[in-house]
C-alpha cells in the first residue's frame, strides 16, 4: 500500500515533519493548519473536518489539548495515526485514545537500537544517568519540563529496563511566572537492580543531551548524536592490587566510538518505523502511568 500521509499541525515541530515527509519516499497529500509556519506546497486545510482528499496515514503534531477533538473527526485505523509526544495531557487522555503509534523519536534512533541489542556487553547494568537541558528555544505553557524534555529519557529507560519502576525521589523548580509550569526536574528511579538519576531543565546555557549507562563490565556513553563504549570495569580479586584497592582491581579500558550510518535523521527513521508498523516496546500508556506517579510527588 502506498503511504498517503496527512500532516495535522505545521508549527514548531510539525514543520520538521513537513520537510521530512516531502523528502521521503512517501506521499504528503495535505496539511491541516490554519497558520502554518513554513510555506506549504500541498493542499492546505484550516480544519481536519474540511479535508476532502484521500489519505491512509496521519501524523498529529498539535497541542496535546486538541488531540481528543481532532481524533473524534478522523475515521482511520488508530495504528495508522502517529501522535507526537507527550501524546496527551494525562493518563486518562491517552487511555481514551486507543492504540495509536506514539511519537517516541529516540526509540527509532540507531544509538538506542544498538544499546538495546547489545546491552549484554556491559554486563549487569547498574546505573542510568541522563541529562537533557537547554535555554529555550521555546518555553511551553501546556506541559512542564517533565512532559517536554524528561519524557524522552523516561521512555528510553523503560524501553531498556521495563515498566516495573519505583519512584525514589523528585525535585522540581518553578522560576517562571504562570502559566508556565515546572521548568526544572531532578528525578530518581529504580528498576530491578538499575538505579536512574535524571535531570532536565529549561534553564541551561547550552543545549546538552547525555545518557550514561554503567554496567559491571563496561559502560555506554550516549552524548547528543554520538555513542561510545567504555570497556573498563572493576574486577573482583583476593587481597590488594598495586594501587591498594582492596578486593577489587580497576581494569582500565578504552573509550571507543560506535559507528553508524548517519545518512538518515532520527525523524526519517521514525517515519519509516511508523509506516512499516515497527512497534515500540513502550506504549504511551506505560509512559503516562509513570508520569502521573512522578507528578504525585511534586
C-alpha positions as CSV (number, residue, x, y, z in Angstrom):
1,X,0.0,0.0,0.0
2,X,1.3,3.4,-0.9
3,X,1.5,5.6,2.1
4,X,-0.5,8.8,1.7
5,X,0.2,11.0,4.7
6,X,-1.9,13.8,6.0
7,X,0.1,16.1,8.4
8,X,-2.1,17.7,11.1
9,X,-0.1,20.6,12.6
10,X,2.6,22.5,10.9
11,X,4.1,24.5,13.7
12,X,7.3,24.3,15.8
13,X,7.8,20.5,15.3
14,X,5.3,20.0,12.5
15,X,7.5,21.9,10.1
16,X,10.2,19.3,10.6
17,X,7.6,16.6,9.8
18,X,6.6,18.5,6.7
19,X,10.2,18.7,5.4
20,X,10.9,15.0,6.3
21,X,7.8,13.6,4.6
22,X,8.4,15.8,1.5
23,X,11.9,14.4,1.2
24,X,10.9,10.8,1.8
25,X,9.7,8.0,-0.5
26,X,6.1,8.6,0.9
27,X,3.5,11.0,-0.4
28,X,2.4,14.0,1.6
29,X,-1.1,14.6,0.4
30,X,-2.1,17.5,2.5
31,X,-1.5,19.7,5.6
32,X,-4.1,20.8,8.2
33,X,-3.1,24.1,9.9
34,X,-4.8,27.5,10.0
35,X,-1.5,29.2,10.2
36,X,1.5,27.0,9.1
37,X,4.9,28.5,10.0
38,X,6.5,27.2,6.8
39,X,5.5,27.5,3.2
40,X,3.3,24.6,2.1
41,X,3.0,23.4,-1.5
42,X,0.4,20.7,-0.9
43,X,-3.3,21.2,-0.3
44,X,-3.8,23.2,2.9
45,X,-6.9,22.9,5.1
46,X,-7.9,25.0,8.1
47,X,-9.6,22.2,9.9
48,X,-9.5,18.4,9.6
49,X,-13.3,18.4,9.1
50,X,-12.7,20.2,5.8
51,X,-10.3,17.6,4.3
52,X,-11.7,16.2,1.1
53,X,-8.7,14.2,-0.2
54,X,-7.7,10.6,0.2
55,X,-5.1,9.6,2.9
56,X,-4.3,6.4,4.8
57,X,-1.8,7.7,7.4
58,X,-2.0,10.7,9.8
59,X,0.7,12.4,11.8
60,X,-0.7,14.6,14.6
61,X,1.8,17.3,15.6
62,X,-0.7,19.6,17.5
63,X,-1.1,20.8,21.1
64,X,-2.0,17.9,23.3
65,X,-5.2,19.5,24.5
66,X,-6.5,19.4,20.9
67,X,-5.9,15.7,20.2
68,X,-9.2,14.3,21.5
69,X,-11.4,16.7,19.5
70,X,-9.2,16.0,16.4
71,X,-9.4,12.3,16.8
72,X,-13.2,12.5,17.0
73,X,-13.2,13.8,13.4
74,X,-11.0,11.1,12.0
75,X,-12.2,7.8,10.6
76,X,-8.9,5.8,10.3
77,X,-7.3,2.8,11.9
78,X,-5.5,4.1,15.0
79,X,-2.4,2.1,14.1
80,X,-2.1,4.4,11.1
81,X,-2.1,7.5,13.3
82,X,1.2,8.8,14.9
83,X,0.6,11.2,17.8
84,X,3.6,13.3,18.8
85,X,4.8,13.1,22.4
86,X,3.6,13.8,25.0
87,X,0.6,12.2,23.3
88,X,-1.9,13.9,25.6
89,X,-2.2,15.7,28.9
90,X,-3.0,12.8,31.2
91,X,-3.1,9.0,31.6
92,X,-6.9,9.2,31.2
93,X,-6.4,11.1,27.9
94,X,-4.0,8.5,26.4
95,X,-6.1,5.5,27.5
96,X,-9.2,7.0,25.9
97,X,-7.5,7.5,22.5
98,X,-6.8,3.8,21.9
99,X,-3.7,2.1,20.4
100,X,-2.2,4.8,18.3
101,X,1.5,5.0,17.3
102,X,3.4,7.2,19.9
103,X,5.9,9.7,18.6
104,X,8.8,8.5,20.7
105,X,11.6,9.5,18.3
106,X,14.7,8.2,20.1
107,X,13.3,4.6,20.1
108,X,13.9,4.8,16.3
109,X,17.5,6.1,16.7
110,X,20.5,3.9,15.8
111,X,22.0,4.6,19.2
112,X,19.0,3.3,21.2
113,X,18.7,0.2,19.0
114,X,22.4,-0.6,19.3
115,X,22.2,-0.3,23.1
116,X,19.0,-2.4,23.2
117,X,20.5,-5.1,21.1
118,X,24.0,-5.1,22.8
119,X,23.2,-4.3,26.4
120,X,24.9,-7.6,27.4
121,X,28.3,-6.3,26.6
122,X,28.3,-4.1,29.7
123,X,27.4,-7.0,31.9
124,X,24.7,-6.4,34.5
125,X,23.5,-2.8,34.3
126,X,23.9,-0.8,37.5
127,X,23.3,2.9,36.8
128,X,21.5,5.0,34.3
129,X,22.3,8.7,34.3
130,X,20.6,11.2,32.0
131,X,21.0,15.0,31.4
132,X,18.7,16.9,28.9
133,X,18.7,20.6,29.2
134,X,18.8,23.9,27.2
135,X,18.0,27.6,27.3
136,X,14.9,27.5,25.0
137,X,14.4,27.7,22.1
138,X,10.8,27.9,23.4
139,X,9.0,27.7,26.7
140,X,5.8,25.7,26.7
141,X,2.7,26.6,28.8
142,X,0.7,23.5,28.1
143,X,3.1,21.0,29.8
144,X,6.0,21.1,32.2
145,X,9.7,20.1,31.6
146,X,8.7,16.6,32.7
147,X,6.4,16.0,29.7
148,X,8.5,18.1,27.3
149,X,12.1,17.1,27.9
150,X,12.4,14.4,30.5
151,X,9.8,12.2,28.9
152,X,12.4,11.2,26.3
153,X,14.7,9.7,29.0
154,X,11.7,8.0,30.7
155,X,10.7,6.0,27.6
156,X,14.3,5.2,26.8
157,X,14.8,3.9,30.4
158,X,11.6,1.9,30.2
159,X,12.5,0.5,26.8
160,X,15.7,-0.8,28.2
161,X,14.7,-1.9,31.6
162,X,10.9,-2.5,31.7
163,X,7.9,-0.9,33.3
164,X,8.3,-2.2,36.9
165,X,9.7,1.1,38.2
166,X,9.8,2.7,41.7
167,X,9.9,6.5,42.0
168,X,12.7,7.1,44.5
169,X,12.9,11.0,44.7
170,X,11.6,14.0,42.8
171,X,12.7,17.6,43.0
172,X,11.1,20.3,40.8
173,X,11.7,24.1,40.4
174,X,9.4,26.8,39.1
175,X,11.1,30.1,38.3
176,X,8.8,31.4,35.5
177,X,5.5,33.2,36.1
178,X,2.2,31.4,35.4
179,X,1.0,29.9,33.1
180,X,4.5,28.3,32.6
181,X,4.7,25.1,34.6
182,X,7.7,23.4,36.3
183,X,10.9,24.3,34.5
184,X,13.5,22.0,36.1
185,X,13.3,18.5,37.5
186,X,15.7,16.1,39.2
187,X,14.4,12.5,39.4
188,X,15.5,9.2,40.9
189,X,14.1,5.9,39.7
190,X,14.8,2.2,40.4
191,X,14.0,-0.7,38.1
192,X,15.2,-4.0,39.4
193,X,18.9,-3.6,40.1
194,X,19.2,-0.4,38.0
195,X,19.2,3.0,39.6
196,X,18.4,6.0,37.4
197,X,19.2,9.7,38.1
198,X,17.7,12.1,35.6
199,X,17.9,15.9,35.2
200,X,16.1,18.2,32.8
201,X,15.8,21.9,32.7
202,X,14.8,24.9,30.5
203,X,17.4,26.9,32.5
204,X,20.7,25.8,31.0
205,X,23.0,28.0,28.8
206,X,23.6,25.4,26.1
207,X,21.7,22.5,24.5
208,X,23.1,19.3,26.0
209,X,21.8,15.7,25.9
210,X,23.7,12.8,27.5
211,X,22.9,9.4,28.8
212,X,25.4,7.2,30.6
213,X,24.6,3.5,31.3
214,X,27.1,1.8,33.6
215,X,27.4,-1.9,33.9
216,X,29.6,-4.4,35.8
217,X,31.7,-5.0,32.6
218,X,31.6,-1.6,30.8
219,X,29.6,1.5,30.0
220,X,27.7,3.2,27.2
221,X,28.0,7.0,26.8
222,X,25.3,8.4,24.5
223,X,26.1,12.1,24.0
224,X,23.9,14.1,21.5
225,X,24.3,12.2,18.3
226,X,27.3,10.0,19.3
227,X,27.6,6.7,21.1
228,X,30.7,5.5,22.9
229,X,31.5,2.2,24.6
230,X,33.9,2.1,27.6
231,X,35.2,-1.4,28.4
232,X,36.8,-0.5,31.8
233,X,35.4,-2.2,34.9
234,X,36.3,-3.4,38.4
235,X,37.5,-7.0,38.7
236,X,37.0,-8.7,42.0
237,X,40.2,-10.0,43.5
238,X,41.5,-11.6,46.6
239,X,43.7,-9.2,48.6
240,X,45.1,-5.8,47.4
241,X,46.2,-4.6,44.0
242,X,49.2,-2.4,43.1
243,X,47.1,0.7,43.7
244,X,46.0,-0.5,47.2
245,X,42.4,-1.2,46.0
246,X,41.1,-3.8,48.5
247,X,39.1,-6.6,47.0
248,X,38.8,-5.0,43.5
249,X,41.2,-4.2,40.7
250,X,40.4,-1.5,38.2
251,X,40.7,-2.9,34.7
252,X,41.3,0.3,32.7
253,X,39.8,0.2,29.3
254,X,39.4,2.3,26.2
255,X,36.6,4.5,25.0
256,X,35.6,3.6,21.5
257,X,33.0,5.4,19.4
258,X,30.3,3.2,17.8
259,X,29.9,4.0,14.1
260,X,26.5,4.3,12.4
261,X,25.2,5.1,9.0
262,X,24.0,8.7,9.7
263,X,22.6,9.3,6.2
264,X,19.1,9.3,7.7
265,X,17.9,11.5,10.5
266,X,16.1,10.1,13.6
267,X,12.9,11.7,12.2
268,X,13.3,9.9,8.9
269,X,13.9,6.6,10.8
270,X,10.9,7.2,12.9
271,X,8.8,7.9,9.8
272,X,9.9,4.5,8.3
273,X,9.2,2.7,11.6
274,X,5.7,4.2,11.7
275,X,4.8,3.4,8.1
276,X,6.2,-0.1,8.3
277,X,4.4,-0.6,11.7
278,X,7.6,-1.5,13.6
279,X,6.1,-1.4,17.1
280,X,7.8,0.1,20.1
281,X,8.4,-1.9,23.3
282,X,7.0,1.1,25.2
283,X,3.4,2.5,24.9
284,X,2.2,6.0,25.6
285,X,0.0,4.4,28.4
286,X,3.1,2.9,30.0
287,X,4.9,6.3,30.0
288,X,1.9,8.2,31.3
289,X,1.4,5.8,34.2
290,X,4.9,6.6,35.3
291,X,4.5,10.4,34.6
292,X,1.5,10.5,36.9
293,X,3.4,8.6,39.7
294,X,6.1,11.2,39.4
295,X,3.7,14.2,39.4
296,X,2.1,12.8,42.6
297,X,5.5,13.5,44.2
298,X,5.6,17.2,43.1
